[in-house]
Amino acid sequence: MQFPAVSHALSCYLAEINRFPLLSREEECELALHLRQQNDLDAAHKLVCSNLRFVVKIATEYRQYGYNLLDLIQEGNVGLMMAVRKFDSTRGVRLISYAVRWIRAYIREFILKTWSLVKLGTTQAQRKIFYKLGQAQRALPYEDFNYDKVAEKMGVSTSELKEMEVRKQERDLYLDGALAEEGSATHLDMLADNRANQEELLADRENDLGIKSQAKDLLRVLNPRERFIIENRIMAGKPMTLQDIGGRFGISRERVRQIEKTVLTKLKRRFQETGLQ
């Protein structure tokens, strides 16, 4: 059985399952009989392994939904195992013909459950629309797609069809999800980093140090009252009020504001002279 170009992990898996031989109808019937009558787990293992390649073939039909093929195969394998458990060879049907329904059901259930954090197909009708809509969109050119005609053919309303299309398009995006099946890059790696780079951080740090140095030099030339006002109004984590400072020095609130303004003007002029921001 030939498959399209695949990743290394999938290639290894395909090489492994192709080692298992296909069973004839007689071999299949005998193993199924052993399983049903004796609960022969070895027989179940052989029935499953001989049909794993068919699961891959079915899973590839759902790749257009954007899932990792190995994930789809894994779900299909669960469906195959359920089919083996319930298979009755006396009905004259080959295992894979019976198992196809189970394999598809498990793959489709996986897609619907993981498509979005918001439940997508909660009713049988919605599940039908989900898959039939995709088939119709792939079968018709974009310009020929007519919602009314497609809805009528599917036996649903146009509004239901359009609602499902919107819900299908609104996929969840996981920031730590891989951009491709192979590789470690994630969507998070592609987000812009608006933080300052190292050069900017260093420049800001040097500027801050310069400001602190100039402020200390200026404080040394201020008189005690001016220094107190600056330290307790501008530099304090919890500034004092103009009223409190005025009461301490026996001056008005307005006089405190004037002194503060005068000192700040001196400080600003000194910063400008030194080129600090």
N, C-alpha and C positions, 0 to 999 in steps of 0.2 A: 504494500500500500504506500503510495507516494504522498508526501506532504509538502507544503510550501516552505520557503526558507524560515528557519526557526532559530531561537536563541540557543546558547550552549546548553543550558539546563534542560530545555525541552528536547534538544537533540540527544542528550544522554538518556532521557526517559524513553524516547522513541526507540533507541537502539536496544534498550533493556526489554521493552514489552514485545518487540519483534522477535525475540528469542523464543517466545512461547508459541508452540505449533497450533495451527487451527485444528479444530475437532471435526470429525465426520459426523453425520447425523446419528449413526449407530453409537459412536463413542459418547456423543452428547446425551443421548437417551439413557445409556447405561449409567453415566455419572449422575444424571438427574435422578434416576431411580434409586441409586445408592444414597443420595442426599436425603430424599424424601423418606425412605424406609429405615435408614440406619443413622441419619444425621451425620453423614460422613463429611467432615469438614475438609478433608483432603480433596474430595470430589468437588466441593463448592469452590475451593481454591483453583482447581484446574478449569472449571467452567468460567470463573471470573477472568482469570489470566488470559485465556484463549480469546476473549472478546474485548480486551482493553484497547486494542488498536481501533476498533469500531467506535469506541467512546471518543477517541481523539477526532475521528472523522466527523462525528456529530457535533462535537464542541467547536470545531472550526467554523461551523455555520453561524455561530453566535459571536464571532470576533468583532463584528461591526459595532457591537455595543460598547466597545472600548475596554474590555476586561483582559487581564492577563490570561492567556490560554491555559496555563497550568492550573489556575483557579477553576476555570470552567471544566477542565478535565477531571479535577478532583471531585467536583460536585456530580459530574456524570458518572464517575466510578461508584459513588454512593448509590446512585440510581440503579446501576448495573447489579450491585450486590443485593439490593432489595428485589430486583427482578429474579435473580438466581434463587433467592429464598422462596419465592412464590411460583416459580416456573413448574408447569406440569407438562412433561414431554409426551404424555399419552394423548394430548390433543392434536398431535401431528404438526405442530408449529415449531420452527427453529427458535432457539433461545434469543438470538439477536433480534428477530422479528418481534418477539414479545417484549424484549427489553428496551427497544427504541422508545416506547412510550414512557417508561420509567426514567430513562436517561434524560430525555428532553424535559420531563416534568421537574426533575431536580435542578437542572441547569437553569430553567426559566424561573423557578422559585428563588434560586440564588440571586439571579439578576434583579428580580423585583424587590427582594429584601435589602439588597446592598446598593441599589441605584441611588437612594437618597435616604437621609435620616427621617424624612417625612414619608409615611407609607404611600406607595404609589398605586398598586393594584390590589385594593382591599376586597373587590368583588370579582366574580367570574367574568362579568361584562367588561370591567376595566382591564383585566388581564388580557382579554381578547383584543381590546382596542390597542393596548400597548404593543403587542407583537404584530397585529395586522397593519397598524399605522406604519410601522417601520418597513414592512414588506412593500406596502403601497408606495411609500416615498422612494424606495430604492428601485422600484419597477418603472416609475414614471419620471420623465424629466421635470424639473422644477416648474417650468412654465406651463406644463400640462396638468399639474396637480390641481384638482378641483375638490374643495372640501365637501361640497354638497353631494357630488357624485360618489366620492369615496365613502362618505357617511351612509348614503343610501345603499351602496353595495354591501357595506358591513352590517347594515341593519341597526345603526345607531344614529343619534341626532348629531347635527353639525356642531352644536355647542359642546357635546361630550368629546367629539373628535378634537376640536381646537383646545379644549381644556387639557386633554392628555398630551397634546403636542407641547404646550407651555410647561407642563410638569416634567416632561422628558428632557426639555432643554435646560431646566434649572437644576443641573447636577451639583452635588456637594463638591467642594474643593478642599482637599486635605493638604495643609501646608507642608506636612512632613512626608507627603506622598511622592514617590519617584516620578521624575519627568518621563522616563522611558523604562521599559522592562529591564534593560541592561544599563548599569551605571548607578552611581550613588547620589547624583544631583537631585535635589528636591525643589518643590515650588518655593520653599522658604529661602533657598539659596538665591532665587531670582528677585526677591524683594529688595527694593532700594533701601540702603542704609543712610538715613538722614542725619546720623550722628556726626559730630565734627571729627575730622581726621586727626592724626597725631600731630601734624604740623600746626593745625589750628588750635588744638588743645595746649600745645607748648607755648604758642604765641599768647593765648589768653592767660596762661599761668604767669608768664613773664610780665604781662601787662598788670595783672593783679598784684604781683610782687612790687612792681614799680609804684603802683598807687599807694600800697601800704607804706612803702619807704618814704614817699613824698609826704604822706599824711603825718607820719611820725616826725619828720623834719619840721613840718608846719606847726604841729602841736607844741614843739619845744620853744617856739618863738611867741606863742600866744600867752596872754596873761591868765592867771588862774581861773577867772570867771569865764573867759572865752573858751578855755580848754574844757571846763566842766560842762558848758552848754553843748559843745560838739560831741564830747564823749557820751553824754547822757541823752542827747537828742538824735544824733546821726549814727553814732557807732554802737549804741546799746541795742541789745536784742529786744528789750522792752523799754522804749523811750519814755522819758518823763514828760509830763505835760508842761506847757508854757506857764501855767498857773503855779505848778509846784516849784519850778525853777525860779520864777519871779519871787515867790514867797521866801525861798532860801536866801536870795540876795537882796531882798527888800526893794525890788523894782517891778515895774508893770509887765504884764504879759506882752504888750506891744514892744517894750524895750528889749525883752528877751528875743522876740522875733527879729528885730533890727540887728541885734548882735549876731544872731545865727546867720542871717542873710549876708552880713558883711564878711564873716569868716568863710562862708561857702564861696563867696565871690573870689576871695584870696586863694582858696584851695583850687578852684576851677582855673584861675589864671596860671597857677604854678603847674598844673597838669598840662595845660595847653603849651606852655613854654618847653616842657620836656617831651612833648609828643605823645603823651599817654591818652588812652581813650576812656 
